[in-house]
Amino acid sequence: ILPTVWQMKRKRDIKTRKVKKYKARLNIDGSRMEKGVHYWDTYAPVASWNSIRLLLAMKAMHNWHPLQLDFVLAFPQAPVERVLYMSIPKGFEIEKGRTQDYVLKLHRNVYGQKQAGRVWNKYLVNKLTRELKFEQSQVDECIFYRGQTMYALYTDDSILAGPDQSEIDQIIKEMKAANLDITIEGDLQDFLGVNMDKQEDGSIHLTQPHLIDQILDDLRLNNDNVSEKITPATSSKLLSRHSDSEPFDNSFNYRSVIGKLNYLEKSSRSDIAYIVHQLARFSSDPKKEHGQALRWLGRYLKATRSKGTILRVDESKDLEVYVDADFSGNWDPKEAQDRDTARSRHGFIITYAGCAILWKSQMQTEIALSSTESEYTGLSYALRDAIPIMELLKELKTKKFPVRSTIPKVHCKVFEDNSGALEMATVHKSRPRTKHLNVKLHHFRDYVTRKEISIHPIDTSMQLADYLTKAVNWVTLSRLRPLVMGW
């Protein structure tokens, strides 16, 4: 018999922060559930941000009609997976007999269960594919197609978009007829905590000022007399482990702020990707310098509170990948005992029709022995994310969606006095100095051979991913930010 938990929540408007709904929900205490007794599997898929941003780019490019849907009390719309019992909740009494002598038998998929998300997803996918005749994507299992309409699902929030408004209206009508309790939220305004503002030129501006306000409150920087910064981090100092420095003074919750910054960066702010990832590396033992760097970043966010990523279509561009690497850029002779200082960092940006779809800044897991190897490793990692997007575009094309090209143009740097990484990616021969890369890093070569991926050199000054590999100065930031983020 599982305990019950009351959950009380005030739901706020994402822009005004005013309370718009008071919610009380009766949940099961999932912490008391035992695997093999109360549940089996718990994994439930959600749509990836790159699929969502690709849908938004298609909307901006072809002037699609978008519609945001919300499922009312989503999880209990599905029947319970197996027989479960829960105790009588507090506030209820049994007229005859003692309350503790009775239990409740579940009929619906109540919130709080460890498997609740999975049960709901399986129930909804079954409804969509069998009753509503949607076709599930083979690339992203939370993307669905019907006619010329594309549907993206993220747990109980979802987006319908397509060129035919009547087709969308018919789908809504059939969803309601299939006993799915849905709320029509209307045109896209906010999704997963991200404001989506349509501009006069048809572009879409993704911003999160409310989340930035929370971060500034945590850092105690949300007042008028706080000075602002024009870059996310200082470019003159390398942020390392600082083993000999004073510990961070705990004037704010370091890990909590990092968690919020991670979501901000992944959703709408590629310009802070490098410094957020660098600060996150030291969450277990932050020093004074890390706290100062976080406050610097907070001052930059204060200066750019209303900014984000603008998805502005460039008809002359298709799918493009920009890859850059900083060979052993974290090297610090004072921290030589830390092998992480020898690791390189790479960054990449994937765009479709000029709209940033996906970006990432990350340390390489293996220690590169040369700049060629660090660049090639970055290329390999970038294409691990680019190939699924390429396959999704291929799938869209087979469904008769207006996709012009599925062949990504990959832009990687030609460095030193030769084109090492470029040649390794295009000329498939074994070399004594690079044969150790064969197993792990050559996974994309077949795509190059079949001409499904084309690789091109690019000058450093035009490398959009440059600010993902290191802290850049204002000159570099002001040159790259308009090209990637549109402002």
Disulfide bonds with the S-S distance in Angstrom:
none
